[in-house]
Amino acid sequence: MVHQTTLEKYADANWLELLAASITDADRLAGYLKIDTAAVQTAAEHYPLRINPYFLALISDPDDPTNDPIGRQAVPSIQETRNSPLPPDPSCEQQQSPVANLIHRYPDRVVFMVSDRCAMYCRFCMRKRTVGRAPVVSEATVDQGLAYIKEHKAIQDVILSGGDPLLLTTEYLTHILRQLAEISHVQILRIHTRVPGTLPQRITPRLVAHLAPFQPLYLNIHFNHPGEITPTAAAACNRLADAGIVLGSQTVMLKGVNDNLAVLRTLMRKLARHRVRPYYLHHPDPVRGTDHFRLNCREGLALVNGLQGHISGLCVPHYMIDLPGGGGKRALSPTSVDSSGPDGLMVRNYQDKSYFYPG
């Protein structure tokens, strides 16, 4: 059985070799974890399986991986195949794509999908409908996206997404960033990635040296549980931060993973300690095949309220929902105002005590 104590041998492993050794079928996975092989294979036929050896080693309970907070994110579940009222694309990304693999929802920014591969296929992925299937990203679609961005001068902010952009070759990723940097109206570049947590060996000095010149460059990482921030992952984050790349985390609130105040507080503190600003705490998108990860918003708001006052404000993320129908992201906050009047407000603090705020 794989155990966390095996992580040391992966600390300096070659990332391409780890990726090539990924588990992609249930029979092989059954050699490491106690699973219902037939159920996992059925789920994987709907939504592909990929777990690289490093992330597999993070699963602390190989005898019950579907109830392990790391295993739950990585191991296919038969629950993914059950009839669900949830749509495959609740955010209407396809309808807001003027060219292939580019989403133009807000006037001044676009999400640009430049990769269709990931180091680990998250079972709660908002793009389960496409990731891990037949390739949908090509040099041709990337060129179309670059041309669209160049033609639309209102676009100031470009977010590279996928799949995972950091699974591109260093040379090709640099090529894309260079093309974007040469467009005069593009002011900010962002990369959305889970690689520092799922395959931190990819964050090599050579990669960082190629990323560092593209400033301002923001890299939004995806950590969901404190167990993902291993010494290897922390070193990857520190390497990026040392190069002047601004790091933020876009955590997803997931039932059975982090729907627990102690876990969330530990995660947010640990992120900040390694120079990753807790940025978003996403309510899970209502995507078909992810029903078993979903909480209701009242539960989420209660958890966010439980962060206030108990950890530094620096560690408290925005609690976000992505409005179905392509309405975009919106922050939710616990109701803190009990009442208002001409003389001021009655406001509740983190201890649920009410205070009068004048004016």
Buried (B, 14 or more C-beta within 10 A) or exposed (E): EBEEEEBEEBEEBEBEEBBEEBBEBBEEBBEBBEBBBEBBBBBBEEBBBBBBBBBBBBBBBBEBBBEBBBBBBBBBBBBBBEEBEBBBBBBBBEEBBEBBBBBBBBEEBBBBBBBBBBBBBBBBBBBBBBBBEEEBBEEEBBEBBBEBBBEBEEBBBBBBBBBBBBBBEBEBBBBBBEBBBEBEEBEBBBBBBBBBBBBBBBBBEEBBEBBBEBBEBBBBBBBBBBBBBBEBBBBBBBBBBEBEBBBBBBBBBBBBBBBBBEBBBBBBBBBBEBBBBBBBBBBBBBBBBBBBBBBEEEBBBBBBBBBBEBBEEEBBBBBBBBEBEBEEBEEBEBEBEEEEEEEEBBBBEBEEEEEEEEE
